Amino acid sequence: MNVRVFVSWWFLHILNDVFVKFFVIGHDCAHKSFSRNKLVEDIVGTLAFMPLIYPYEPWRFKHDRHHAKTNMYVHTSLNVNLE
């Protein structure tokens, strides 16, 4: 295997791992489970999403709407007949 390909593969693998960790931290902030202080959660969530090049606040609003109808099969976006 070419050394450059090997190094590139490992670099991307590690970078992906770091991005997933940033997302998990931001996700916990959006669920208000990271800190008791809302300002701290908003700041940490925003900083965690910055390397992902994705704005935290619009994602948080969209994610809250996603969870608003969790387990309400009549209102879900799934196209599955549950009857």
N, C-alpha and C positions, 0 to 999 in steps of 0.2 A: 504494500500500500504506500502511496506517495505520502511523504511526511507532511506536506502542506495540507493535503486532504485530511489526514489524521488530526492535525492541530486545528484545522477549521471545524471539523466535526465536534471535537471536544469543546472548543470555544462556544459554538452554537448551543451545545448541550448544557453547558454551565450558564450561559446567558438566558436560556429558556427557563432553567431552574430559578434563577434570580427573579425573572419577570413573574413567574408563578407566585413566588413568595411576596412580591410587591402587591400583586392582585389580591392575595388572601388577606393581607393586612388591610388594604383598602376596603375589601368586602366586609371584614369584621367592623371597620369603622362605620360603614353604611348601615350595618345591622345594630349599631349602638352597643356593641359588645367589646369594644377595644378599651374604652375608658368611661368613667362616670361623667366626664366633662365633655359637653357637646363641642365646644370650641376646639379642644384638643383632638377630638375625633375628626372634625372637619379639616383641621390643619394637617394631621397625619394622613388622612385619606387623600387629600389633595397632593401631598408630597409623594405618597406611595403610587399614585396614578401618573405622576409626571413622567417617569421613565417609560411608561407604557404609551405615552403620547395620546392620552385619552382623558378628557375632562371629567373630574370626579362628580361634581354636582349634577350635571345632566344624567350621568349614569346612575347616580343614587336615586334620583326621582323616577327614572325608568324602572329600576330594580324594585323600588317600593311598590309601584303599580303592578309589577310582575307578582309580588308576594301578596297583594291585596286580595287576589282571587285564588290563592292556593287551596287546593282540595275542594273547590266549588266546581264540580264537573259540568254543571250547566253553563257556567260562564267561562270555562277554560277555552283556550285556543286550540286544543287538541281536536283532531278530526277523527275521533274514535267513538264508535257507538258502544256505550257502556250498558245498554239494556239487554 
